[in-house]
Amino acid sequence: MKKWTIYLWLPILLFGVTLAACGSGDSDGNSPSGDSFDVSFDLPASVDVALGGTCTFTVRDGKAPLASDSFILESSDGISYVCPIVETSAEKFSVRFSEECEAGYYGVFIKRDQRKKSYGRLYLNIVEELPEFTPDAGTTVYGRVSTSEGGVPGVVVSDGVEVTTTDENGIYQMRSAKKWGYVFISVPSGYEAPSQGILPQFHQSLKSDAQTLERVDFSLVKINGQDTYKIFMFGDMHLANRTSDIRQFGEFTSDLSDYMAAHRGELMYALTLGDMTWDLYWYSNNFYFPEYLDLMNSQVKGLQVFHTMGNHDNDMYTKSDYAAAVEYVNHIAPTYYSFNIGKIHFVVLDDIDCSGYDGTDSRNYAKGITSEQLNWLAKDLQYVDKSTPLVVAMHAQLFYPASNGFKIDHDASGTESLFRLLEGYEVHFVTGHTHMMFNVTPQDAITSGRNFHEHNAGSVCGSWWWSGHLTPGVHLGQDGSPGGYSVWDVSGTKIEHLYKATGWPEEYQFRSYDLNCVSFSSADIPLCPTSVKDKFDKYIDAYPATSSNEVLINIWNWNSNWTLSVVDERDKSLDYTPVWAYDPLHIAAMTVPRFNNAGISSTPNFITSNFTHFFKVKADDANVDLTITVKDEFGHTWSEKMVRPKAFSVDAYTNE
């Protein structure tokens, strides 16, 4: 867990403690010695007050303001609110706040005649009166979760350590050590939190120290018909204002907007899978979370987007796990939390541990779930019945394809602890990180009979935006999976999913190659330095200029419940063989131009990977046509009438 609050709130808390020493001079710095305008009082980091209500402050050393003085709040926008002092004594004084004041941070001043003195900064928390409630002794955080109709009972509330629920009036309280500096609600089924742009407002920062009681309220909006909805899964975006990523990202958001418009009237949400940004370019391009949010908010409308933290969303120039997450938490969300949509419980975890960061760009992270998160998750799941399906989002993959199925690709002990916590649930892990695609089902041996699925869901950016930059119209991950996003259709506890390629119709679910027409040679990379050319040999070896009559099929979203049928024009069924392969289109569109560069001195990054979800069939001759049919577990069927010979070129496979 990221202990970011030490960085965020410590200056505020120290400032609040020493305020009395800061109020001894005029704003113009010309206060004479012995000035009778001598006011000293305790200014807390935050106050809770009803709209137009009053607040009482404790006077220090008997130095109270006069009843004729003005108590002034100034916002960061320069707006001033004059608040009358309604009562004053040597021990305390009370102020009535303007009804025009909104919640937020304000500079605090007291004005006497023409002189005005600064007393620091205050967070003004506008609250409603609670129905006959007094916090228990030891409570440090409390509040109300409500709609316009009143309090909402049974809402799960957490500070990242403690977990509690609201009572019949929607009121919660907890003895929080304020370790992480925020509190969040697990948005309940049938409700939505209000949005600020794309971000649902289900969490709030705490304003006071661990010894100070403070109130944090949440509002919800009741939603009808939420058992049926779509949720989009957005894999790695890596936005950095380079390699024409902003232009290509516009193509993605345009595709998403068109898809949403085609399904107007349906409830829709989204969940990112991490690496929305790229830590290196926070510094070199000044592009990080504010720019990411500006881009999303300008192009994505009417969609709440929940977020998962990725390794590149950590600050690489820090020296601890908690410091690495400060910017993410400040701008986006807690690093782990939960929420409910309809009959599904969603859990977001942070499986990137940056404890090994050393202040350089080494990015020495580990893939695993911390014990703090596991302890929190155990408490969270106490409120989730075993009959409720879980969607658990993390950035890095749990499993990974191996020669004989799948292997665990995660911290072993922490992962086993996670599995024990989730025992008995139907769990859909959804992950990113690889920029490729694979699916694990309960039928795969690696799950050990548990009802566990993993959907390693591809990426928005493909090969870090390089393929579409070098070859417009060809936007691919390293396994040949198209850049795009997953669309999950949820109805009750039933989940169906498909992959939507950017710029392609939903029917685009596989790609076929007539290998008689596919070959690579050193002639494809004439500019490549001799010292690097041999690194291209594996692609030449994989696709020599031969007439094998083989056909290669890339089915990127394949899982063990899918079926493949290949029938030739003579009605002969052809047997297929699962193989690991290099996607030919990715080689041609991405790897060839990366190697064909006189300026390289080593193997280029992001080139084509050898991967699973490929299948080979052998035709009887070079001219026989084939019908390729792919069917998923939900009954969706996609077919191609493959007329052979099928020419291979980049242009033949573009969506332009």
C-alpha positions in Angstrom: 0.0 0.0 0.0 1.2 3.5 -0.8 1.7 5.6 2.3 1.3 8.8 0.3 -0.5 10.8 3.1 2.8 11.5 4.8 3.7 13.7 1.9 0.2 15.2 1.3 -1.0 16.2 4.7 2.0 16.6 7.0 2.6 20.2 5.8 -1.1 21.1 6.4 -1.2 19.6 9.8 2.0 21.2 11.0 0.7 24.5 9.6 -2.6 24.2 11.5 -0.7 23.7 14.8 1.5 26.8 14.5 -1.1 29.2 13.1 -1.2 31.5 16.2 2.4 32.5 15.6 1.6 33.6 12.0 -1.0 36.2 12.8 1.1 39.0 14.2 1.5 41.4 11.3 -0.6 43.4 8.8 -0.9 42.1 5.3 1.4 44.9 4.1 4.1 44.0 6.7 4.0 47.4 8.4 2.4 46.5 11.8 4.0 48.7 14.5 5.3 47.3 17.8 2.5 47.4 20.5 -0.2 47.4 17.9 -3.6 46.9 19.6 -4.7 44.7 16.7 -3.4 41.6 18.4 -5.6 38.5 17.8 -4.5 34.9 18.4 -6.6 31.8 18.1 -6.5 28.1 17.1 -7.3 27.5 13.4 -8.0 23.8 12.7 -7.1 22.2 9.4 -10.8 21.9 8.7 -14.2 22.7 10.1 -17.7 21.2 9.5 -20.5 23.7 9.2 -24.0 23.8 7.9 -24.8 26.1 5.0 -25.0 29.6 6.6 -24.1 28.1 10.0 -21.8 29.1 12.7 -18.4 27.9 14.0 -16.6 28.6 17.3 -12.9 29.1 17.5 -10.7 28.9 20.7 -8.9 32.1 21.6 -5.2 32.0 22.7 -3.9 34.1 25.6 -7.1 36.1 25.8 -6.4 37.8 22.5 -9.9 37.7 21.1 -11.1 39.7 18.0 -13.6 42.5 18.5 -17.2 42.1 17.7 -16.7 44.8 15.1 -13.9 42.9 13.3 -14.6 40.9 10.1 -13.7 37.3 9.6 -12.9 36.9 5.9 -12.5 33.8 3.8 -10.7 34.1 0.5 -10.8 31.3 -2.1 -8.0 30.3 -4.4 -10.0 32.1 -7.2 -9.7 35.3 -5.3 -13.4 35.4 -4.2 -13.8 36.9 -0.7 -16.6 36.1 1.8 -17.1 38.4 4.8 -18.4 36.5 7.7 -19.6 38.4 10.8 -18.3 37.6 14.3 -21.5 37.0 16.2 -20.1 36.3 19.7 -16.6 36.9 21.3 -15.0 36.5 24.7 -11.5 36.0 26.1 -11.9 32.3 25.6 -13.7 31.9 22.3 -15.5 33.6 19.5 -18.1 32.4 16.9 -18.4 33.2 13.3 -21.5 32.9 11.0 -20.4 31.7 7.5 -21.9 33.2 4.4 -24.6 31.0 2.7 -22.7 31.6 -0.5 -19.6 29.7 0.8 -18.9 26.4 -0.9 -16.8 23.5 0.4 -13.1 24.0 -0.2 -9.9 25.5 1.0 -9.9 29.2 2.0 -7.3 31.7 3.3 -8.5 33.1 6.6 -8.1 36.8 7.5 -9.4 39.1 10.2 -10.0 42.7 9.2 -10.1 45.7 11.5 -10.8 49.0 10.0 -8.4 49.2 7.0 -6.0 46.5 8.3 -6.2 42.8 7.5 -4.1 40.0 8.9 -3.6 36.5 7.6 -4.2 33.5 9.9 -3.5 30.6 7.5 -5.6 28.2 5.5 -8.8 26.4 6.4 -10.8 23.6 4.7 -14.5 24.5 4.9 -16.7 21.3 4.9 -20.3 22.2 4.2 -22.5 19.6 5.9 -26.1 18.9 6.8 -27.3 18.4 10.3 -27.3 14.7 11.3 -30.4 13.2 12.9 -29.6 12.8 16.6 -26.1 11.4 16.3 -23.2 11.8 18.6 -19.9 10.0 17.6 -18.7 7.3 19.9 -15.6 8.0 22.0 -12.5 7.3 20.0 -14.2 7.9 16.6 -12.0 10.0 14.3 -14.0 9.9 11.1 -17.7 9.9 10.7 -20.3 11.1 8.2 -23.4 10.4 6.2 -24.0 8.7 2.9 -27.3 10.0 1.4 -29.4 10.7 -1.6 -31.8 13.5 -2.1 -34.3 11.3 -0.4 -32.3 10.7 2.8 -29.6 8.5 4.3 -28.6 5.2 2.6 -28.2 2.3 5.1 -25.8 -0.6 4.7 -23.2 1.2 2.6 -19.7 -0.2 3.1 -17.1 2.6 4.1 -13.4 2.2 4.5 -10.2 4.2 5.1 -8.1 1.5 3.4 -7.6 -0.3 6.8 -10.9 -0.2 8.7 -14.2 -1.2 7.1 -17.6 -0.4 8.4 -21.2 0.2 7.2 -23.7 3.0 7.5 -26.6 2.6 10.0 -30.3 3.0 9.2 -29.9 6.7 8.8 -26.9 6.4 6.5 -24.4 7.4 9.2 -21.1 5.7 9.6 -18.2 6.2 12.1 -14.8 4.6 12.5 -11.7 4.7 14.6 -9.4 5.6 11.8 -5.7 6.1 12.3 -5.9 8.0 9.0 -3.0 6.0 7.7 -3.7 6.6 4.1 -5.3 10.0 4.4 -8.6 9.2 2.6 -12.0 7.5 3.1 -14.0 5.9 0.4 -17.4 4.1 0.0 -18.0 0.9 -1.9 -20.7 2.3 -4.1 -23.7 0.1 -3.5 -25.8 -1.7 -6.1 -28.5 0.4 -7.5 -26.6 3.7 -7.0 -24.0 5.9 -8.6 -21.6 8.4 -7.1 -21.7 11.8 -8.7 -19.1 12.4 -11.4 -16.4 15.0 -11.8 -15.7 14.6 -15.5 -15.0 10.9 -16.0 -14.2 10.3 -12.3 -16.9 9.0 -10.0 -16.6 10.8 -6.6 -16.6 7.8 -4.2 -13.5 8.9 -2.2 -12.5 12.0 -0.3 -9.2 13.2 1.2 -9.1 13.7 5.0 -8.1 17.1 6.2 -7.1 16.7 9.8 -4.6 14.8 11.9 -5.2 11.4 13.4 -6.3 12.9 16.8 -8.9 15.2 15.3 -12.5 14.2 14.7 -13.7 15.1 11.3 -16.8 14.5 9.2 -16.8 13.3 5.6 -20.1 12.9 3.8 -20.9 11.2 0.5 -23.8 11.7 -1.9 -25.3 9.0 -4.1 -27.9 9.0 -6.9 -30.3 6.1 -7.2 -30.2 4.2 -10.5 -33.0 2.1 -11.9 -32.4 -1.0 -14.0 -28.8 -1.4 -13.0 -28.8 -5.2 -13.2 -28.2 -4.9 -16.9 -25.3 -2.8 -18.2 -22.1 -2.7 -20.2 -18.7 -2.1 -18.8 -15.7 -1.3 -21.0 -12.2 -2.6 -20.0 -9.5 -0.2 -21.1 -6.0 -1.8 -21.2 -2.8 0.2 -21.2 -3.0 3.7 -22.8 0.5 5.0 -22.3 -0.4 8.6 -23.2 2.7 10.7 -23.3 2.3 13.2 -26.2 4.7 11.2 -28.5 4.6 8.8 -31.5 1.3 10.5 -32.7 -0.4 9.0 -29.6 -2.8 12.0 -29.2 -4.1 11.6 -32.8 -4.4 7.8 -32.4 -6.1 8.2 -29.1 -8.7 10.4 -30.8 -9.4 7.4 -33.1 -10.0 5.2 -30.1 -12.3 7.7 -28.3 -14.1 8.3 -31.6 -14.7 4.6 -31.9 -15.8 4.4 -28.3 -18.2 7.3 -28.8 -19.7 5.7 -31.9 -20.1 2.4 -30.0 -21.9 4.2 -27.1 -24.1 6.0 -29.5 -25.1 2.8 -31.2 -26.1 1.4 -27.8 -27.8 4.6 -26.6 -30.2 3.9 -23.7 -28.1 1.2 -22.1 -26.2 1.8 -18.9 -22.5 1.9 -19.5 -19.4 2.2 -17.3 -15.6 1.7 -17.8 -12.7 0.4 -15.9 -9.1 1.2 -16.8 -6.4 -1.5 -16.2 -3.4 0.7 -15.5 -0.7 2.5 -17.3 -2.9 5.4 -18.4 0.3 7.5 -18.4 4.0 6.8 -18.9 6.2 7.9 -16.0 9.3 8.7 -18.1 7.3 11.3 -20.0 5.9 13.0 -16.9 9.3 14.6 -16.9 10.5 14.9 -20.4 7.1 15.8 -22.0 5.4 17.3 -18.9 2.5 14.9 -19.6 0.9 13.1 -16.7 -2.4 12.8 -14.8 -3.7 16.4 -15.3 -3.1 16.1 -19.1 -4.5 12.6 -19.2 -7.7 13.8 -17.4 -8.0 16.8 -19.7 -7.8 14.6 -22.7 -10.3 12.0 -21.4 -12.7 14.7 -20.2 -12.6 16.5 -23.6 -13.2 13.4 -25.6 -15.2 10.9 -23.5 -18.7 12.1 -22.4 -21.4 10.5 -20.3 -19.2 7.7 -19.0 -18.0 7.0 -15.5 -14.4 5.6 -15.6 -13.1 3.7 -12.6 -9.3 3.3 -12.5 -6.6 0.8 -11.8 -3.0 1.8 -11.1 -0.2 0.5 -13.3 3.5 0.4 -13.0 4.0 3.4 -15.2 1.5 5.4 -13.1 4.0 5.3 -10.3 6.6 8.1 -10.0 9.9 6.4 -11.0 12.1 8.9 -9.3 11.0 8.1 -5.8 12.5 5.8 -3.2 9.5 4.0 -1.7 6.2 2.3 -2.6 4.1 5.0 -0.9 6.0 8.0 -2.4 5.7 6.5 -5.9 1.9 6.7 -5.7 1.4 10.3 -4.4 0.6 11.8 -7.7 -1.8 9.0 -8.7 -3.8 9.2 -5.4 -3.9 13.0 -5.6 -5.3 13.1 -9.1 -7.1 9.8 -9.7 -8.2 7.5 -6.9 -7.1 5.2 -4.0 -4.8 2.5 -5.1 -7.2 -0.2 -4.0 -11.0 0.0 -3.4 -14.3 -1.8 -4.3 -17.6 -0.9 -5.8 -20.8 -2.6 -6.9 -22.7 -2.4 -10.2 -25.9 -4.4 -10.3 -25.3 -7.9 -8.9 -21.5 -7.8 -9.5 -18.9 -6.8 -6.8 -15.8 -5.1 -8.3 -12.5 -5.0 -6.5 -9.5 -2.9 -7.7 -6.1 -3.9 -6.4 -2.6 -2.5 -6.8 -0.3 -5.3 -7.6 2.8 -3.2 -8.4 5.1 -3.0 -5.4 7.6 -0.2 -5.8 9.5 -0.8 -2.5 12.6 -1.4 -4.5 12.7 2.0 -6.2 16.0 3.8 -5.7 15.3 7.3 -7.0 16.6 6.5 -10.5 14.7 5.3 -13.6 15.4 1.6 -12.7 11.7 0.9 -12.0 12.7 -2.1 -9.8 9.1 -3.1 -9.0 7.6 -6.5 -8.0 4.3 -8.0 -9.0 2.3 -8.9 -5.9 -0.4 -8.0 -3.4 0.7 -6.5 -0.1 -0.5 -7.9 3.2 -2.3 -4.5 3.9 -4.4 -5.0 0.8 -5.2 -8.6 1.7 -6.3 -7.6 5.2 -8.5 -4.9 3.8 -10.0 -7.3 1.2 -10.8 -9.9 3.9 -12.9 -7.2 5.7 -14.5 -6.0 2.5 -15.6 -9.5 1.5 -17.4 -10.0 4.8 -20.2 -7.9 3.2 -20.2 -9.9 -0.1 -22.2 -13.1 -0.3 -20.5 -16.1 -2.0 -23.2 -16.1 -4.6 -22.1 -12.7 -5.9 -19.6 -12.9 -8.8 -16.4 -10.9 -8.3 -14.5 -8.9 -10.9 -11.0 -8.3 -9.6 -9.0 -5.7 -11.6 -5.2 -5.5 -11.3 -2.6 -4.1 -13.7 -0.2 -7.0 -14.0 -1.2 -10.5 -15.0 -1.7 -13.4 -12.5 -1.0 -16.1 -15.0 0.9 -16.3 -18.3 0.9 -18.8 -21.2 3.4 -21.6 -21.0 4.3 -24.4 -23.3 1.9 -26.8 -21.6 -0.9 -24.4 -20.6 -0.4 -21.6 -18.1 1.9 -20.7 -15.2 1.6 -18.3 -12.2 3.4 -15.1 -13.1 3.0 -13.3 -9.8 4.3 -13.3 -6.2 3.8 -16.9 -5.1 2.9 -16.6 -1.5 0.8 -13.4 -1.8 -1.0 -14.9 -4.7 -1.9 -18.0 -2.8 -3.2 -15.9 0.1 -5.3 -14.0 -2.4 -6.7 -17.2 -3.8 -7.6 -18.5 -0.4 -9.5 -15.3 0.3 -11.4 -15.7 -2.9 -12.2 -19.4 -2.5 -15.8 -20.2 -3.2 -16.5 -17.1 -5.3 -16.8 -17.0 -9.1 -13.9 -14.6 -9.8 -13.1 -12.8 -13.1 -9.6 -11.4 -12.8 -9.1 -8.7 -15.5 -5.6 -7.5 -16.2 -3.4 -5.5 -18.6 0.4 -4.9 -18.7 1.4 -7.4 -21.4 -0.1 -5.5 -24.4 -1.1 -8.9 -25.6 -4.2 -11.1 -25.0 -4.9 -14.4 -23.3 -7.7 -16.0 -21.3 -7.7 -18.5 -18.4 -10.8 -20.4 -17.6 -11.8 -22.8 -14.7 -11.1 -25.7 -17.2 -7.4 -24.8 -17.3 -5.3 -26.8 -15.0 -3.6 -23.8 -13.4 -6.9 -22.8 -11.6 -6.8 -26.1 -9.6 -10.6 -26.5 -9.9 -11.4 -23.0 -8.6 -14.1 -21.0 -10.4 -11.4 -18.5 -11.5 -11.0 -16.7 -14.9 -8.4 -14.3 -16.0 -8.9 -12.0 -18.9 -5.6 -10.4 -20.0 -7.5 -7.8 -22.0 -5.2 -6.3 -24.6 -4.4 -2.6 -24.8 -5.7 0.6 -26.1 -2.2 1.7 -27.3 -1.2 -1.6 -29.0 2.6 -1.5 -29.2 2.9 1.8 -27.3 1.3 3.6 -30.3 4.3 2.7 -32.5 2.6 0.5 -35.1 0.0 3.1 -36.0 2.6 5.8 -35.9 4.9 3.9 -38.4 2.1 2.3 -40.5 -1.2 4.3 -40.2 -4.2 2.1 -40.2 -2.4 -0.9 -38.6 -2.8 -0.7 -34.8 -1.6 -3.8 -33.1 -0.2 -5.3 -29.9 3.0 -7.4 -30.1 0.9 -10.6 -30.5 -1.0 -9.1 -33.4 -4.1 -8.4 -31.3 -5.7 -5.2 -32.5 -5.6 -2.1 -30.3 -9.0 -1.6 -28.7 -11.0 -2.4 -25.6 -13.1 -5.2 -24.1 -16.9 -4.9 -23.9 -18.5 -6.8 -21.1 -22.3 -7.3 -21.1 -23.7 -8.0 -17.7 -27.2 -9.2 -17.0 -27.8 -10.1 -13.4 -24.9 -12.4 -12.5 -24.3 -13.5 -16.1 -21.2 -12.0 -17.8 -20.5 -12.1 -21.5 -17.6 -10.4 -23.1 -16.0 -9.6 -26.5 -13.1 -7.6 -27.8 -13.8 -4.4 -29.8 -10.9 -3.5 -32.1 -10.5 0.3 -32.7 -11.8 1.2 -36.1 -13.2 -2.2 -36.9 -16.7 -3.7 -36.5 -17.5 -6.1 -33.7 -17.3 -9.0 -36.2 -13.5 -8.5 -36.5 -12.4 -11.3 -34.1 -9.6 -13.1 -36.0 -7.2 -12.7 -38.9 -6.0 -15.3 -41.4 -2.8 -15.5 -43.4 -2.1 -17.7 -46.5 1.5 -18.6 -45.6 2.2 -19.3 -49.3 2.1 -15.6 -49.7 4.0 -14.6 -46.5 7.7 -14.3 -46.3 10.4 -12.1 -44.8 14.1 -11.7 -45.7 17.0 -9.4 -45.0 16.0 -7.5 -48.1 13.1 -6.1 -46.1 15.5 -4.1 -43.9 18.2 -2.7 -46.2 19.0 0.2 -43.9 19.6 -2.0 -40.8 23.2 -1.9 -39.5 25.0 -5.2 -39.9 25.5 -5.5 -36.2 21.8 -5.7 -35.6 20.5 -7.6 -38.7 20.9 -11.0 -37.1 18.2 -10.1 -34.5 15.7 -10.1 -37.4 16.6 -13.7 -38.4 13.9 -15.3 -36.2 11.3 -13.7 -38.4 13.0 -14.8 -41.6 13.2 -18.4 -40.1 9.5 -18.3 -39.1 8.4 -17.2 -42.6 10.7 -18.4 -45.4 9.7 -18.1 -49.0 8.1 -21.6 -49.4 4.8 -23.0 -50.6 3.7 -25.1 -47.7 0.0 -24.6 -48.3 -0.4 -23.7 -44.7 -2.8 -21.2 -43.3 -2.2 -19.3 -40.1 -5.1 -18.0 -38.0 -4.7 -15.5 -35.2 -7.7 -15.6 -32.8 -6.7 -13.1 -30.2 -9.5 -13.5 -27.7 -9.4 -17.3 -27.8 -10.1 -19.4 -24.7 -10.5 -23.1 -24.1 -14.3 -22.9 -24.5 -14.1 -21.5 -28.1 -14.2 -23.7 -31.2 -12.6 -23.4 -34.6 -13.8 -25.0 -37.8 -12.0 -24.9 -41.2 -13.7 -26.4 -44.2 -12.4 -26.3 -47.7 -14.4 -25.7 -50.9 -14.8 -29.4 -51.3 -16.5 -29.7 -47.9 -13.4 -31.3 -46.4 -12.8 -30.5 -42.7 -9.2 -29.6 -42.0 -7.6 -30.4 -38.7 -6.0 -27.5 -36.9 -3.0 -27.3 -34.7 -2.5 -24.8 -31.9 0.9 -23.1 -32.4 3.0 -20.3 -31.0 3.8 -17.8 -33.7 4.9 -14.3 -34.7 2.0 -12.3 -36.2 3.0 -11.5 -39.8 1.1 -8.2 -40.0 2.8 -6.9 -36.9 6.2 -7.9 -38.3 5.4 -6.0 -41.6 3.8 -2.9 -40.0 5.9 -2.5 -36.9 9.0 -4.7 -36.7 10.3 -4.2 -40.3 10.2 -0.4 -40.1 11.8 -0.5 -36.6 14.7 -2.6 -37.9 14.9 -0.7 -41.2 16.6 2.2 -39.6 20.3 3.1 -40.0 20.3 4.9 -36.7 19.7 1.8 -34.4 22.6 0.2 -32.5 20.6 -2.6 -30.7 17.4 -4.5 -31.0 14.5 -2.1 -31.2 11.9 -2.1 -28.4 8.3 -3.3 -28.8 8.9 -5.7 -31.8 6.8 -8.8 -32.6 6.5 -11.4 -29.8 6.2 -15.1 -30.2 2.8 -15.9 -28.6 -0.1 -18.3 -28.2 -3.7 -18.0 -29.7 -2.5 -19.0 -33.2 -3.7 -22.0 -35.2 -2.4 -23.7 -38.4 -4.2 -25.8 -41.0 -2.8 -27.4 -44.1 -4.7 -27.1 -47.3 -4.5 -29.6 -50.1 -3.1 -27.1 -52.6 -2.4 -23.5 -53.1 -5.7 -22.6 -54.8 -8.3 -24.3 -52.6 -10.6 -21.8 -50.8 -11.5 -22.2 -47.1 -14.3 -21.3 -44.8 -13.0 -20.4 -41.4 -15.6 -20.3 -38.5 -14.9 -19.3 -35.0 -17.4 -19.6 -32.2 -17.2 -18.4 -28.6 -18.8 -19.8 -25.5 -21.7 -17.4 -25.7 -22.9 -18.6 -29.1 -21.4 -15.7 -31.2 -20.1 -17.0 -34.5 -17.7 -15.3 -36.9 -16.7 -16.6 -40.3 -14.4 -15.8 -43.2 -14.7 -17.0 -46.8 -10.9 -17.2 -47.5 -10.2 -17.0 -51.2 -6.8 -18.4 -51.9 -4.2 -17.4 -52.8 -4.7 -14.6 -50.3 -2.2 -11.8 -51.0 -0.3 -10.5 -48.0 0.6 -6.8 -47.7 0.1 -4.2 -45.1 -2.5 -2.4 -47.2 -4.5 -5.6 -47.5 -5.1 -5.6 -43.7 -5.7 -2.0 -42.8 -9.0 -0.5 -41.7 -8.5 2.6 -43.9 
